[in-house]
Amino acid sequence: MNYKEQKPDKAYIWVNIDFDKVKHRIDAVTCQIEQVIQKHQISNQTANLGRRNN
């Protein structure tokens, strides 16, 4: 007798995704990233204004 458990060849996972919610969340995160980039660019511009050219 063979007592070893046989593993199935394939495993299937069914996932229920609400793509509208995912898209909304991606858009929200993208907006936050864009705001951070804009703040970073503004802070760089103001830092460069304070420098003197030698």
Residue, then its C-alpha position, 0 to 999 in steps of 0.5 A: m500500500n502507498y500511504k503517500e499523499q498525492k498532490p494535485d497537478k494544479a490548484y485553482i483559486w477563484v478570486n472575486i474582484d470588484f474592478d471599479k473599487v480597484k480602479h478607484r483606489i489606484d486613481a486615489v493613490t496616483c493622485q497622492i503620488e502626483q501631489v508628493i511629486q509636485k510638492h517636491q518640485i516646488s521645494n526644489q525650485t524654492a531651494n534653488l532660488g535661495r542659492r547664489n551663482n558664483 
